[in-house]
Amino acid sequence: MSSILSTQDVVVRFGVLQAVSQASIEVIEGRVTGLIGPNGAGKTTLFNVITGLQEPTAGKVFFDGQDITNKTPFKRARLGIARTFQKLEVFGSLSARENILVAAEQRKTWDRSGFDPAKVCDEILAKVGLSHVSEFMVGTLPTGTARLVELARALASNPRVLLLDEPSSGLNEEETEEMAALLKTFVEEGLAVLLVEHDMSFVMGTCEYIHVLDFGVVIAEGTPAEVQADSHVQAAYLGTKTEEQAS
């Protein structure tokens, strides 16, 4: 399968600190891809490089075969890259519907397909199960519901790739299961999803392919089963030495 999004040997340095080192990953359409690793592994930094919020020290980012390394964040959004954030980013004083409508109206400024922002907004509200709270101010909603609003707002830009930074953060078990089911629905429709996540049960049950970062280096990649069995991944998460390291 060919990738819709990829990074090639990305390096990010902050002074003497190398946050990301020669990181190459691929994201495939119709698949949930995971990007995992211990705290400080460089996951969000790599996310920021992909979306244009962080300039890489070296390396490239490709989208649909095009080098987008030097493109601004808004140009990447117009190409079809959308994201959510680890820290919930919503308009708390606006309703759920207004949050999504803001993104749909913004899309109208570059998308010439003639779509109706209000109709798209209502369709997305129904799709993610928010119709019943559409007129509630987001600041009054529980964290799990507010995360769905942020997700829905990202969908309003009609992305081809959706980047999710800690989407299960603050969710209870039932909400996490609902989020996983939603993501599977999205990829069945052809969307590519890349997620950073610490909840390993969520990752292993949702992702088809996983890249593992540790100290900015991709130390493993593969299916959930392959990643779980990898001794380097076990060492990174458990702090144990592999037989190779111990020798």
Number of C-alpha atoms within 10 A of each C-alpha: 6 11 15 19 24 21 21 15 17 23 22 23 14 9 7 6 8 15 20 26 22 16 22 18 21 17 23 21 20 20 22 26 26 27 26 24 24 17 13 13 20 25 26 19 19 28 21 16 23 26 24 21 13 15 21 22 15 15 18 20 24 17 21 14 12 10 14 20 20 13 14 13 19 13 14 18 21 16 17 16 24 25 22 21 18 14 11 17 12 21 18 15 13 16 21 31 24 21 24 30 21 18 19 25 18 13 18 16 9 9 14 8 7 7 12 11 19 14 12 19 27 16 15 20 23 14 14 18 17 20 16 10 16 20 13 17 18 25 15 12 16 11 18 18 20 23 26 21 31 22 24 27 27 23 24 24 24 21 19 22 26 24 25 23 22 18 27 25 17 16 17 12 11 10 17 19 15 17 22 19 12 16 19 18 14 18 19 14 11 14 21 25 26 24 24 24 22 18 14 12 10 17 23 17 11 21 21 16 23 28 22 23 26 23 18 23 22 21 17 17 20 16 16 19 12 13 20 17 11 15 15 22 24 15 13 19 12 10 10 14 14 15 9 8 9 7 6
